[in-house]
Structure formats: C-alpha cells, structure tokens
Amino acid sequence: MTCLRCGGVMNHEEFCNGAEGSVPWGYTGWRCLYCGDVIDPVILRHRRQPTRPAKQTRFSYQRRPIKTTAG
C-alpha cells in the first residue's frame, strides 16, 4: 500500500493503549514508514463523507471606542 500523503510505504499495525488502570482499547490500521500518517477504518469513513459548509455566525463583532467622561 502506498501513502496518500507522501507516497511512502504503508505498514499494517495494531494500535493499543497498554496503560495500566484504564479501559483497554485497540484497533488495526496502516502507518506510513516515512511520514507517520495513520489510516484506519474510522479515518477512511470520515474522509469519504461530504464536507459540510462552515457554520455562519449571526453577529459580527466590531470594536467600538470606549466612552470616557472628562473631569
């Protein structure tokens, strides 16, 4: 498999946490030997989904001068 980021060689790996006292987790995926890019089923699913437009805000914030009272 070829890396989509740099064109390097992808290696099949199993990722797991191994920390004591926490909930164990693990998954398999592909890691590039050159740039370190990781591809797994969740990453692929998100990349295939159409992107949503950025959320627009209703308010625009403008800097206003501070009113001061002279003595």
PyMOL Python script that loads the backbone (N, CA, C, O; Angstrom):
from pymol import cmd

cmd.read_pdbstr("""\
ATOM      1  N   MET A   1       0.856  -1.173   0.000  1.00  0.00           N
ATOM      2  CA  MET A   1       0.000   0.000   0.000  1.00  0.00           C
ATOM      3  C   MET A   1       0.900   1.234   0.000  1.00  0.00           C
ATOM      4  O   MET A   1       1.952   1.247   0.639  1.00  0.00           O
ATOM      5  N   THR A   2       0.478   2.262  -0.719  1.00  0.00           N
ATOM      6  CA  THR A   2       1.253   3.494  -0.833  1.00  0.00           C
ATOM      7  C   THR A   2       0.570   4.614  -0.057  1.00  0.00           C
ATOM      8  O   THR A   2      -0.652   4.757  -0.102  1.00  0.00           O
ATOM      9  N   CYS A   3       1.369   5.406   0.652  1.00  0.00           N
ATOM     10  CA  CYS A   3       0.857   6.529   1.439  1.00  0.00           C
ATOM     11  C   CYS A   3       0.293   7.598   0.521  1.00  0.00           C
ATOM     12  O   CYS A   3       0.931   7.979  -0.460  1.00  0.00           O
ATOM     13  N   LEU A   4      -0.905   8.084   0.835  1.00  0.00           N
ATOM     14  CA  LEU A   4      -1.526   9.135   0.032  1.00  0.00           C
ATOM     15  C   LEU A   4      -0.888  10.496   0.292  1.00  0.00           C
ATOM     16  O   LEU A   4      -0.980  11.389  -0.551  1.00  0.00           O
ATOM     17  N   ARG A   5      -0.249  10.665   1.436  1.00  0.00           N
ATOM     18  CA  ARG A   5       0.361  11.942   1.792  1.00  0.00           C
ATOM     19  C   ARG A   5       1.723  12.130   1.126  1.00  0.00           C
ATOM     20  O   ARG A   5       1.972  13.158   0.495  1.00  0.00           O
ATOM     21  N   CYS A   6       2.621  11.120   1.267  1.00  0.00           N
ATOM     22  CA  CYS A   6       3.994  11.305   0.787  1.00  0.00           C
ATOM     23  C   CYS A   6       4.431  10.295  -0.265  1.00  0.00           C
ATOM     24  O   CYS A   6       5.505  10.447  -0.848  1.00  0.00           O
ATOM     25  N   GLY A   7       3.618   9.259  -0.524  1.00  0.00           N
ATOM     26  CA  GLY A   7       3.981   8.244  -1.493  1.00  0.00           C
ATOM     27  C   GLY A   7       4.864   7.152  -0.919  1.00  0.00           C
ATOM     28  O   GLY A   7       5.375   6.314  -1.662  1.00  0.00           O
ATOM     29  N   GLY A   8       5.052   7.149   0.400  1.00  0.00           N
ATOM     30  CA  GLY A   8       5.904   6.166   1.057  1.00  0.00           C
ATOM     31  C   GLY A   8       5.214   4.828   1.244  1.00  0.00           C
ATOM     32  O   GLY A   8       4.106   4.607   0.753  1.00  0.00           O
ATOM     33  N   VAL A   9       5.883   3.944   1.957  1.00  0.00           N
ATOM     34  CA  VAL A   9       5.400   2.585   2.187  1.00  0.00           C
ATOM     35  C   VAL A   9       4.542   2.552   3.449  1.00  0.00           C
ATOM     36  O   VAL A   9       4.939   3.074   4.491  1.00  0.00           O
ATOM     37  N   MET A  10       3.357   1.934   3.348  1.00  0.00           N
ATOM     38  CA  MET A  10       2.460   1.793   4.489  1.00  0.00           C
ATOM     39  C   MET A  10       2.657   0.419   5.112  1.00  0.00           C
ATOM     40  O   MET A  10       2.789  -0.583   4.410  1.00  0.00           O
ATOM     41  N   ASN A  11       2.674   0.387   6.455  1.00  0.00           N
ATOM     42  CA  ASN A  11       2.861  -0.847   7.209  1.00  0.00           C
ATOM     43  C   ASN A  11       1.594  -1.122   8.014  1.00  0.00           C
ATOM     44  O   ASN A  11       1.080  -0.223   8.680  1.00  0.00           O
ATOM     45  N   HIS A  12       1.082  -2.358   7.959  1.00  0.00           N
ATOM     46  CA  HIS A  12      -0.112  -2.724   8.723  1.00  0.00           C
ATOM     47  C   HIS A  12       0.284  -2.864  10.190  1.00  0.00           C
ATOM     48  O   HIS A  12       1.232  -3.583  10.503  1.00  0.00           O
ATOM     49  N   GLU A  13      -0.435  -2.181  11.103  1.00  0.00           N
ATOM     50  CA  GLU A  13      -0.099  -2.197  12.523  1.00  0.00           C
ATOM     51  C   GLU A  13      -1.340  -2.364  13.377  1.00  0.00           C
ATOM     52  O   GLU A  13      -2.460  -2.093  12.941  1.00  0.00           O
ATOM     53  N   GLU A  14      -1.117  -2.818  14.611  1.00  0.00           N
ATOM     54  CA  GLU A  14      -2.173  -2.863  15.611  1.00  0.00           C
ATOM     55  C   GLU A  14      -1.833  -1.816  16.668  1.00  0.00           C
ATOM     56  O   GLU A  14      -0.743  -1.830  17.239  1.00  0.00           O
ATOM     57  N   PHE A  15      -2.766  -0.919  16.922  1.00  0.00           N
ATOM     58  CA  PHE A  15      -2.576   0.151  17.893  1.00  0.00           C
ATOM     59  C   PHE A  15      -3.344  -0.204  19.164  1.00  0.00           C
ATOM     60  O   PHE A  15      -4.500  -0.620  19.089  1.00  0.00           O
ATOM     61  N   CYS A  16      -2.715  -0.046  20.330  1.00  0.00           N
ATOM     62  CA  CYS A  16      -3.382  -0.313  21.602  1.00  0.00           C
ATOM     63  C   CYS A  16      -2.794   0.604  22.664  1.00  0.00           C
ATOM     64  O   CYS A  16      -1.684   1.113  22.507  1.00  0.00           O
ATOM     65  N   ASN A  17      -3.552   0.819  23.767  1.00  0.00           N
ATOM     66  CA  ASN A  17      -3.085   1.775  24.765  1.00  0.00           C
ATOM     67  C   ASN A  17      -2.087   1.182  25.737  1.00  0.00           C
ATOM     68  O   ASN A  17      -1.079   1.841  25.993  1.00  0.00           O
ATOM     69  N   GLY A  18      -2.267   0.040  26.284  1.00  0.00           N
ATOM     70  CA  GLY A  18      -1.305  -0.577  27.173  1.00  0.00           C
ATOM     71  C   GLY A  18      -1.109   0.122  28.508  1.00  0.00           C
ATOM     72  O   GLY A  18      -0.236  -0.283  29.276  1.00  0.00           O
ATOM     73  N   ALA A  19      -1.882   1.152  28.815  1.00  0.00           N
ATOM     74  CA  ALA A  19      -1.756   1.846  30.097  1.00  0.00           C
ATOM     75  C   ALA A  19      -2.485   1.054  31.183  1.00  0.00           C
ATOM     76  O   ALA A  19      -3.594   0.567  30.963  1.00  0.00           O
ATOM     77  N   GLU A  20      -1.863   0.930  32.345  1.00  0.00           N
ATOM     78  CA  GLU A  20      -2.488   0.197  33.441  1.00  0.00           C
ATOM     79  C   GLU A  20      -3.580   1.041  34.091  1.00  0.00           C
ATOM     80  O   GLU A  20      -3.454   2.261  34.193  1.00  0.00           O
ATOM     81  N   GLY A  21      -4.636   0.391  34.522  1.00  0.00           N
ATOM     82  CA  GLY A  21      -5.703   1.073  35.237  1.00  0.00           C
ATOM     83  C   GLY A  21      -6.721   1.765  34.353  1.00  0.00           C
ATOM     84  O   GLY A  21      -7.686   2.331  34.868  1.00  0.00           O
ATOM     85  N   SER A  22      -6.542   1.741  33.048  1.00  0.00           N
ATOM     86  CA  SER A  22      -7.517   2.377  32.171  1.00  0.00           C
ATOM     87  C   SER A  22      -8.240   1.298  31.366  1.00  0.00           C
ATOM     88  O   SER A  22      -7.852   0.130  31.388  1.00  0.00           O
ATOM     89  N   VAL A  23      -9.265   1.692  30.677  1.00  0.00           N
ATOM     90  CA  VAL A  23     -10.016   0.758  29.848  1.00  0.00           C
ATOM     91  C   VAL A  23      -9.162   0.407  28.627  1.00  0.00           C
ATOM     92  O   VAL A  23      -8.755   1.302  27.886  1.00  0.00           O
ATOM     93  N   PRO A  24      -8.888  -0.873  28.410  1.00  0.00           N
ATOM     94  CA  PRO A  24      -8.055  -1.241  27.258  1.00  0.00           C
ATOM     95  C   PRO A  24      -8.791  -1.011  25.946  1.00  0.00           C
ATOM     96  O   PRO A  24      -9.994  -1.251  25.851  1.00  0.00           O
ATOM     97  N   TRP A  25      -8.073  -0.550  24.946  1.00  0.00           N
ATOM     98  CA  TRP A  25      -8.639  -0.369  23.624  1.00  0.00           C
ATOM     99  C   TRP A  25      -7.585  -0.734  22.587  1.00  0.00           C
ATOM    100  O   TRP A  25      -6.389  -0.738  22.878  1.00  0.00           O
ATOM    101  N   GLY A  26      -8.023  -1.030  21.417  1.00  0.00           N
ATOM    102  CA  GLY A  26      -7.111  -1.355  20.338  1.00  0.00           C
ATOM    103  C   GLY A  26      -7.819  -1.339  18.999  1.00  0.00           C
ATOM    104  O   GLY A  26      -9.033  -1.528  18.925  1.00  0.00           O
ATOM    105  N   TYR A  27      -7.059  -1.113  17.944  1.00  0.00           N
ATOM    106  CA  TYR A  27      -7.602  -1.134  16.599  1.00  0.00           C
ATOM    107  C   TYR A  27      -6.445  -1.393  15.631  1.00  0.00           C
ATOM    108  O   TYR A  27      -5.276  -1.239  15.987  1.00  0.00           O
ATOM    109  N   THR A  28      -6.782  -1.781  14.427  1.00  0.00           N
ATOM    110  CA  THR A  28      -5.766  -2.009  13.412  1.00  0.00           C
ATOM    111  C   THR A  28      -5.862  -0.934  12.354  1.00  0.00           C
ATOM    112  O   THR A  28      -6.928  -0.361  12.127  1.00  0.00           O
ATOM    113  N   GLY A  29      -4.754  -0.668  11.716  1.00  0.00           N
ATOM    114  CA  GLY A  29      -4.720   0.340  10.677  1.00  0.00           C
ATOM    115  C   GLY A  29      -3.406   0.270   9.924  1.00  0.00           C
ATOM    116  O   GLY A  29      -2.670  -0.712  10.026  1.00  0.00           O
ATOM    117  N   TRP A  30      -3.121   1.303   9.178  1.00  0.00           N
ATOM    118  CA  TRP A  30      -1.910   1.396   8.380  1.00  0.00           C
ATOM    119  C   TRP A  30      -1.147   2.647   8.793  1.00  0.00           C
ATOM    120  O   TRP A  30      -1.742   3.711   8.965  1.00  0.00           O
ATOM    121  N   ARG A  31       0.192   2.522   8.956  1.00  0.00           N
ATOM    122  CA  ARG A  31       1.045   3.670   9.288  1.00  0.00           C
ATOM    123  C   ARG A  31       2.153   3.771   8.234  1.00  0.00           C
ATOM    124  O   ARG A  31       2.763   2.771   7.855  1.00  0.00           O
ATOM    125  N   CYS A  32       2.395   5.002   7.770  1.00  0.00           N
ATOM    126  CA  CYS A  32       3.450   5.237   6.793  1.00  0.00           C
ATOM    127  C   CYS A  32       4.807   5.179   7.489  1.00  0.00           C
ATOM    128  O   CYS A  32       4.996   5.787   8.542  1.00  0.00           O
ATOM    129  N   LEU A  33       5.737   4.455   6.906  1.00  0.00           N
ATOM    130  CA  LEU A  33       7.070   4.330   7.482  1.00  0.00           C
ATOM    131  C   LEU A  33       7.892   5.608   7.321  1.00  0.00           C
ATOM    132  O   LEU A  33       8.881   5.788   8.031  1.00  0.00           O
ATOM    133  N   TYR A  34       7.511   6.496   6.410  1.00  0.00           N
ATOM    134  CA  TYR A  34       8.276   7.715   6.160  1.00  0.00           C
ATOM    135  C   TYR A  34       7.716   8.930   6.896  1.00  0.00           C
ATOM    136  O   TYR A  34       8.449   9.599   7.624  1.00  0.00           O
ATOM    137  N   CYS A  35       6.426   9.225   6.716  1.00  0.00           N
ATOM    138  CA  CYS A  35       5.867  10.450   7.313  1.00  0.00           C
ATOM    139  C   CYS A  35       5.043  10.185   8.567  1.00  0.00           C
ATOM    140  O   CYS A  35       4.733  11.130   9.293  1.00  0.00           O
ATOM    141  N   GLY A  36       4.672   8.920   8.854  1.00  0.00           N
ATOM    142  CA  GLY A  36       3.921   8.587  10.065  1.00  0.00           C
ATOM    143  C   GLY A  36       2.420   8.731   9.946  1.00  0.00           C
ATOM    144  O   GLY A  36       1.715   8.577  10.944  1.00  0.00           O
ATOM    145  N   ASP A  37       1.902   9.023   8.757  1.00  0.00           N
ATOM    146  CA  ASP A  37       0.459   9.154   8.565  1.00  0.00           C
ATOM    147  C   ASP A  37      -0.231   7.843   8.919  1.00  0.00           C
ATOM    148  O   ASP A  37       0.249   6.770   8.554  1.00  0.00           O
ATOM    149  N   VAL A  38      -1.363   7.924   9.635  1.00  0.00           N
ATOM    150  CA  VAL A  38      -2.114   6.744  10.058  1.00  0.00           C
ATOM    151  C   VAL A  38      -3.459   6.725   9.353  1.00  0.00           C
ATOM    152  O   VAL A  38      -4.152   7.741   9.292  1.00  0.00           O
ATOM    153  N   ILE A  39      -3.825   5.574   8.824  1.00  0.00           N
ATOM    154  CA  ILE A  39      -5.119   5.356   8.173  1.00  0.00           C
ATOM    155  C   ILE A  39      -5.779   4.178   8.876  1.00  0.00           C
ATOM    156  O   ILE A  39      -5.171   3.118   9.025  1.00  0.00           O
ATOM    157  N   ASP A  40      -7.028   4.363   9.309  1.00  0.00           N
ATOM    158  CA  ASP A  40      -7.802   3.272   9.898  1.00  0.00           C
ATOM    159  C   ASP A  40      -9.228   3.373   9.376  1.00  0.00           C
ATOM    160  O   ASP A  40      -9.544   4.333   8.674  1.00  0.00           O
ATOM    161  N   PRO A  41     -10.102   2.420   9.691  1.00  0.00           N
ATOM    162  CA  PRO A  41     -11.464   2.456   9.143  1.00  0.00           C
ATOM    163  C   PRO A  41     -12.242   3.723   9.491  1.00  0.00           C
ATOM    164  O   PRO A  41     -13.023   4.199   8.666  1.00  0.00           O
ATOM    165  N   VAL A  42     -12.053   4.280  10.681  1.00  0.00           N
ATOM    166  CA  VAL A  42     -12.780   5.496  11.062  1.00  0.00           C
ATOM    167  C   VAL A  42     -12.286   6.690  10.248  1.00  0.00           C
ATOM    168  O   VAL A  42     -13.094   7.493   9.780  1.00  0.00           O
ATOM    169  N   ILE A  43     -10.985   6.816  10.074  1.00  0.00           N
ATOM    170  CA  ILE A  43     -10.431   7.908   9.273  1.00  0.00           C
ATOM    171  C   ILE A  43     -10.934   7.815   7.842  1.00  0.00           C
ATOM    172  O   ILE A  43     -11.321   8.827   7.257  1.00  0.00           O
ATOM    173  N   LEU A  44     -10.934   6.618   7.271  1.00  0.00           N
ATOM    174  CA  LEU A  44     -11.427   6.450   5.902  1.00  0.00           C
ATOM    175  C   LEU A  44     -12.897   6.817   5.778  1.00  0.00           C
ATOM    176  O   LEU A  44     -13.294   7.457   4.804  1.00  0.00           O
ATOM    177  N   ARG A  45     -13.723   6.414   6.766  1.00  0.00           N
ATOM    178  CA  ARG A  45     -15.152   6.743   6.731  1.00  0.00           C
ATOM    179  C   ARG A  45     -15.355   8.252   6.776  1.00  0.00           C
ATOM    180  O   ARG A  45     -16.190   8.777   6.039  1.00  0.00           O
ATOM    181  N   HIS A  46     -14.618   8.956   7.613  1.00  0.00           N
ATOM    182  CA  HIS A  46     -14.762  10.417   7.702  1.00  0.00           C
ATOM    183  C   HIS A  46     -14.277  11.111   6.435  1.00  0.00           C
ATOM    184  O   HIS A  46     -14.850  12.123   6.031  1.00  0.00           O
ATOM    185  N   ARG A  47     -13.245  10.592   5.810  1.00  0.00           N
ATOM    186  CA  ARG A  47     -12.749  11.205   4.575  1.00  0.00           C
ATOM    187  C   ARG A  47     -13.708  11.013   3.420  1.00  0.00           C
ATOM    188  O   ARG A  47     -13.722  11.813   2.485  1.00  0.00           O
ATOM    189  N   ARG A  48     -14.518   9.953   3.472  1.00  0.00           N
ATOM    190  CA  ARG A  48     -15.477   9.698   2.389  1.00  0.00           C
ATOM    191  C   ARG A  48     -16.766  10.501   2.532  1.00  0.00           C
ATOM    192  O   ARG A  48     -17.509  10.661   1.563  1.00  0.00           O
ATOM    193  N   GLN A  49     -17.034  11.008   3.739  1.00  0.00           N
ATOM    194  CA  GLN A  49     -18.255  11.787   3.949  1.00  0.00           C
ATOM    195  C   GLN A  49     -18.099  13.154   3.292  1.00  0.00           C
ATOM    196  O   GLN A  49     -17.015  13.737   3.307  1.00  0.00           O
ATOM    197  N   PRO A  50     -19.197  13.666   2.711  1.00  0.00           N
ATOM    198  CA  PRO A  50     -19.113  15.013   2.136  1.00  0.00           C
ATOM    199  C   PRO A  50     -18.904  16.042   3.242  1.00  0.00           C
ATOM    200  O   PRO A  50     -19.425  15.901   4.349  1.00  0.00           O
ATOM    201  N   THR A  51     -18.150  17.058   2.928  1.00  0.00           N
ATOM    202  CA  THR A  51     -17.878  18.096   3.926  1.00  0.00           C
ATOM    203  C   THR A  51     -19.066  19.047   4.030  1.00  0.00           C
ATOM    204  O   THR A  51     -19.743  19.329   3.041  1.00  0.00           O
ATOM    205  N   ARG A  52     -19.300  19.526   5.226  1.00  0.00           N
ATOM    206  CA  ARG A  52     -20.362  20.492   5.462  1.00  0.00           C
ATOM    207  C   ARG A  52     -19.774  21.902   5.407  1.00  0.00           C
ATOM    208  O   ARG A  52     -18.624  22.105   5.796  1.00  0.00           O
ATOM    209  N   PRO A  53     -20.545  22.868   4.933  1.00  0.00           N
ATOM    210  CA  PRO A  53     -20.033  24.238   4.930  1.00  0.00           C
ATOM    211  C   PRO A  53     -19.837  24.743   6.355  1.00  0.00           C
ATOM    212  O   PRO A  53     -20.506  24.285   7.281  1.00  0.00           O
ATOM    213  N   ALA A  54     -18.927  25.675   6.523  1.00  0.00           N
ATOM    214  CA  ALA A  54     -18.658  26.229   7.843  1.00  0.00           C
ATOM    215  C   ALA A  54     -19.893  26.951   8.367  1.00  0.00           C
ATOM    216  O   ALA A  54     -20.628  27.579   7.605  1.00  0.00           O
ATOM    217  N   LYS A  55     -20.110  26.857   9.660  1.00  0.00           N
ATOM    218  CA  LYS A  55     -21.270  27.488  10.277  1.00  0.00           C
ATOM    219  C   LYS A  55     -21.078  29.007  10.302  1.00  0.00           C
ATOM    220  O   LYS A  55     -20.032  29.510  10.711  1.00  0.00           O
ATOM    221  N   GLN A  56     -22.088  29.703   9.866  1.00  0.00           N
ATOM    222  CA  GLN A  56     -22.041  31.160   9.847  1.00  0.00           C
ATOM    223  C   GLN A  56     -22.558  31.711  11.169  1.00  0.00           C
ATOM    224  O   GLN A  56     -23.513  31.182  11.737  1.00  0.00           O
ATOM    225  N   THR A  57     -21.937  32.758  11.651  1.00  0.00           N
ATOM    226  CA  THR A  57     -22.401  33.389  12.877  1.00  0.00           C
ATOM    227  C   THR A  57     -23.385  34.498  12.530  1.00  0.00           C
ATOM    228  O   THR A  57     -23.299  35.117  11.469  1.00  0.00           O
ATOM    229  N   ARG A  58     -24.312  34.735  13.436  1.00  0.00           N
ATOM    230  CA  ARG A  58     -25.322  35.778  13.198  1.00  0.00           C
ATOM    231  C   ARG A  58     -24.796  37.164  13.515  1.00  0.00           C
ATOM    232  O   ARG A  58     -25.266  38.149  12.946  1.00  0.00           O
ATOM    233  N   PHE A  59     -23.856  37.252  14.390  1.00  0.00           N
ATOM    234  CA  PHE A  59     -23.400  38.549  14.849  1.00  0.00           C
ATOM    235  C   PHE A  59     -21.984  38.815  14.365  1.00  0.00           C
ATOM    236  O   PHE A  59     -21.145  37.916  14.324  1.00  0.00           O
ATOM    237  N   SER A  60     -21.738  40.051  14.003  1.00  0.00           N
ATOM    238  CA  SER A  60     -20.369  40.435  13.698  1.00  0.00           C
ATOM    239  C   SER A  60     -19.907  41.354  14.823  1.00  0.00           C
ATOM    240  O   SER A  60     -20.593  42.305  15.197  1.00  0.00           O
ATOM    241  N   TYR A  61     -18.769  41.053  15.333  1.00  0.00           N
ATOM    242  CA  TYR A  61     -18.250  41.827  16.448  1.00  0.00           C
ATOM    243  C   TYR A  61     -17.379  42.950  15.920  1.00  0.00           C
ATOM    244  O   TYR A  61     -16.445  42.728  15.149  1.00  0.00           O
ATOM    245  N   GLN A  62     -17.700  44.152  16.346  1.00  0.00           N
ATOM    246  CA  GLN A  62     -16.943  45.316  15.908  1.00  0.00           C
ATOM    247  C   GLN A  62     -16.351  46.004  17.125  1.00  0.00           C
ATOM    248  O   GLN A  62     -16.964  46.059  18.191  1.00  0.00           O
ATOM    249  N   ARG A  63     -15.164  46.520  16.947  1.00  0.00           N
ATOM    250  CA  ARG A  63     -14.520  47.257  18.027  1.00  0.00           C
ATOM    251  C   ARG A  63     -15.129  48.651  18.071  1.00  0.00           C
ATOM    252  O   ARG A  63     -15.177  49.343  17.055  1.00  0.00           O
ATOM    253  N   ARG A  64     -15.587  49.059  19.231  1.00  0.00           N
ATOM    254  CA  ARG A  64     -16.171  50.383  19.411  1.00  0.00           C
ATOM    255  C   ARG A  64     -15.294  51.192  20.359  1.00  0.00           C
ATOM    256  O   ARG A  64     -14.687  50.634  21.273  1.00  0.00           O
ATOM    257  N   PRO A  65     -15.225  52.495  20.148  1.00  0.00           N
ATOM    258  CA  PRO A  65     -14.416  53.305  21.068  1.00  0.00           C
ATOM    259  C   PRO A  65     -15.027  53.326  22.468  1.00  0.00           C
ATOM    260  O   PRO A  65     -16.247  53.286  22.628  1.00  0.00           O
ATOM    261  N   ILE A  66     -14.172  53.387  23.460  1.00  0.00           N
ATOM    262  CA  ILE A  66     -14.623  53.452  24.851  1.00  0.00           C
ATOM    263  C   ILE A  66     -14.995  54.889  25.184  1.00  0.00           C
ATOM    264  O   ILE A  66     -14.228  55.818  24.931  1.00  0.00           O
ATOM    265  N   LYS A  67     -16.193  55.060  25.761  1.00  0.00           N
ATOM    266  CA  LYS A  67     -16.645  56.396  26.136  1.00  0.00           C
ATOM    267  C   LYS A  67     -16.011  56.764  27.471  1.00  0.00           C
ATOM    268  O   LYS A  67     -16.079  56.003  28.436  1.00  0.00           O
ATOM    269  N   THR A  68     -15.409  57.915  27.512  1.00  0.00           N
ATOM    270  CA  THR A  68     -14.818  58.396  28.764  1.00  0.00           C
ATOM    271  C   THR A  68     -15.449  59.728  29.127  1.00  0.00           C
ATOM    272  O   THR A  68     -15.850  60.494  28.251  1.00  0.00           O
ATOM    273  N   THR A  69     -15.534  59.992  30.390  1.00  0.00           N
ATOM    274  CA  THR A  69     -16.078  61.270  30.830  1.00  0.00           C
ATOM    275  C   THR A  69     -14.909  62.113  31.329  1.00  0.00           C
ATOM    276  O   THR A  69     -14.126  61.683  32.176  1.00  0.00           O
ATOM    277  N   ALA A  70     -14.814  63.292  30.796  1.00  0.00           N
ATOM    278  CA  ALA A  70     -13.733  64.208  31.211  1.00  0.00           C
ATOM    279  C   ALA A  70     -14.206  65.016  32.405  1.00  0.00           C
ATOM    280  O   ALA A  70     -15.284  65.610  32.384  1.00  0.00           O
ATOM    281  N   GLY A  71     -13.354  65.029  33.484  1.00  0.00           N
ATOM    282  CA  GLY A  71     -13.497  65.678  34.724  1.00  0.00           C
ATOM    283  C   GLY A  71     -14.410  66.683  35.040  1.00  0.00           C
ATOM    284  O   GLY A  71     -14.428  67.167  36.172  1.00  0.00           O
TER     285      GLY A  71
END
""", "prot")
cmd.dss("prot")
cmd.show_as("cartoon", "prot")
cmd.util.cbc("prot")
cmd.orient("prot")
